[in-house]
């Protein structure tokens, strides 16, 4: 599990919700019944925890930005793999602790549907059927984490590379790359 790198904005949000919890707890402590005090403190804990977590998630999404630069894709026929390399560039205002790169290969072969692809005859199969073949996967997914030690500073870049299987029957392949940074 990767923990996010907290910026000053994240720490300010955490501090605000801690102060809010203390203030709401002090207000609920002024009640006369103990059941009302306990339920007030519990409610203030829930409100401050939910608000704190939500604010951290929103700040992480909108303050940490990066993109892929100089991406090169090479298909290696010798061992049926695909090599993707390039640079991760931090174009946000805050340092990045880690990035998650999701790569998806989709086979867009237009000739993959042959005669009998949609309708299989129900005739006698005395000598065994040819339809017992297993279906070949048409998509390949891979997720890789890149951790930066020390954190990647704004306007700096770091090289990356990823290797994934590339079957020989893939033709006209679509490559989808998504980058999430924190």
C-alpha positions in Angstrom: 0.0 0.0 0.0 1.3 3.4 -0.9 0.7 6.3 1.4 0.2 9.7 -0.2 2.8 12.4 0.2 1.1 15.2 2.2 1.6 18.8 1.0 1.0 21.9 3.2 -2.6 22.1 1.9 -3.2 18.5 3.1 -1.9 19.3 6.6 -4.0 22.5 6.7 -7.1 20.5 5.9 -6.3 17.9 8.6 -5.7 20.7 11.1 -9.0 22.4 10.3 -11.0 19.2 10.8 -9.1 18.4 14.1 -10.0 21.9 15.4 -13.6 21.4 14.2 -13.8 18.1 16.1 -12.5 19.7 19.3 -15.0 22.6 18.9 -18.0 20.3 18.3 -16.9 18.0 21.2 -16.7 21.0 23.6 -20.2 22.2 22.4 -21.7 18.7 23.0 -20.0 18.5 26.4 -22.1 21.3 27.7 -25.3 19.1 27.6 -26.7 17.8 30.9 -27.3 14.1 30.0 -24.4 11.7 29.4 -26.2 10.0 26.5 -26.4 13.3 24.6 -22.8 14.1 25.3 -21.6 10.7 24.0 -23.8 10.9 20.9 -22.7 14.5 20.2 -19.0 13.5 20.5 -19.6 10.5 18.2 -21.4 12.6 15.7 -18.7 15.2 15.7 -16.1 12.5 15.2 -18.0 11.1 12.2 -18.4 14.6 10.6 -14.8 15.6 11.1 -13.4 12.2 9.9 -15.6 12.1 6.8 -14.8 15.8 6.0 -11.1 15.2 6.5 -10.9 12.1 4.4 -13.0 13.7 1.6 -10.8 16.8 1.6 -7.6 14.8 1.4 -8.9 12.8 -1.5 -10.1 15.9 -3.4 -6.8 17.7 -2.7 -4.8 14.7 -3.9 -6.8 14.6 -7.1 -6.6 18.2 -8.1 -3.2 19.3 -6.8 -0.9 16.5 -8.0 -0.5 16.5 -11.8 1.9 14.5 -14.1 2.0 13.4 -17.6 4.0 10.9 -19.8 6.6 12.4 -22.1 8.7 11.0 -25.0 6.9 7.6 -24.8 8.4 4.9 -27.0 6.6 1.6 -27.7 8.6 -1.3 -29.1 7.3 -4.8 -29.9 9.9 -7.5 -29.3 9.1 -10.5 -31.5 11.8 -12.7 -30.0 9.9 -13.2 -26.7 6.5 -11.8 -27.6 6.6 -8.8 -25.3 5.9 -5.1 -25.6 8.3 -2.5 -24.1 7.0 0.9 -23.2 9.4 3.6 -21.9 9.6 7.3 -21.5 9.5 10.0 -18.8 7.0 10.9 -16.1 7.0 14.7 -15.8 5.6 16.5 -12.7 3.8 19.6 -14.0 2.0 20.3 -10.7 3.0 22.6 -7.9 3.7 19.9 -5.3 6.2 17.0 -5.1 5.0 13.5 -6.1 5.7 10.5 -3.9 4.5 7.8 -6.3 2.7 7.2 -9.6 0.5 4.3 -10.8 0.6 3.5 -14.5 -2.1 1.4 -16.0 -1.4 0.0 -19.5 -4.1 -1.9 -21.5 -3.6 -3.6 -24.8 -6.7 -4.2 -26.9 -6.7 -6.4 -30.0 -8.6 -4.6 -32.8 -8.2 -7.3 -35.4 -11.0 -6.9 -37.9 -10.7 -10.5 -39.1 -11.1 -12.2 -35.8 -14.7 -13.2 -36.5 -14.7 -16.1 -38.9 -17.4 -18.4 -40.2 -19.4 -19.9 -37.4 -18.3 -17.3 -34.8 -21.9 -16.4 -33.8 -23.7 -19.6 -34.6 -22.5 -23.1 -33.7 -24.3 -26.0 -35.4 -25.9 -28.5 -33.1 -25.1 -31.5 -35.3 -23.6 -34.8 -34.3 -20.1 -34.7 -33.0 -19.1 -38.3 -33.5 -15.5 -37.7 -34.1 -15.1 -34.9 -31.6 -15.7 -31.2 -32.2 -13.3 -28.5 -33.2 -15.1 -26.0 -30.9 -13.3 -27.2 -27.8 -10.6 -24.6 -28.2 -10.2 -22.1 -25.5 -10.9 -18.5 -26.3 -7.8 -16.3 -26.7 -7.8 -13.2 -24.5 -8.3 -10.0 -26.5 -7.2 -7.6 -23.8 -4.1 -7.5 -21.6 -3.9 -5.3 -18.5 -0.9 -4.4 -16.4 -0.5 -2.0 -13.5 2.9 -0.8 -12.3 3.8 1.5 -9.4 6.7 3.9 -9.5 8.0 5.2 -6.2 10.2 8.3 -6.2 12.9 8.6 -3.5 13.2 11.6 -2.8 9.8 12.8 -4.0 9.7 14.1 -7.6 9.9 17.9 -7.5 7.7 20.1 -9.6 8.9 20.6 -13.3 11.3 17.6 -13.0 11.0 14.2 -14.8 11.9 10.6 -14.0 12.4 7.8 -16.6 10.0 4.8 -16.6 9.7 1.5 -18.4 7.2 -1.3 -18.4 7.2 -4.6 -20.1 4.1 -6.7 -20.8 3.2 -9.8 -22.8 2.2 -9.2 -26.4 0.7 -12.3 -28.1 1.5 -13.0 -31.7 -2.1 -13.1 -32.8 -2.7 -9.4 -31.8 -3.1 -7.1 -34.9 -3.9 -3.4 -35.1 -3.4 -3.1 -31.3 -4.8 -0.2 -29.4 -2.6 0.8 -26.4 -4.3 2.8 -23.6 -2.1 4.4 -20.9 -3.4 6.1 -17.7 -1.3 7.7 -15.1 -2.4 8.4 -11.5 0.0 10.3 -9.2 0.1 11.2 -5.5 
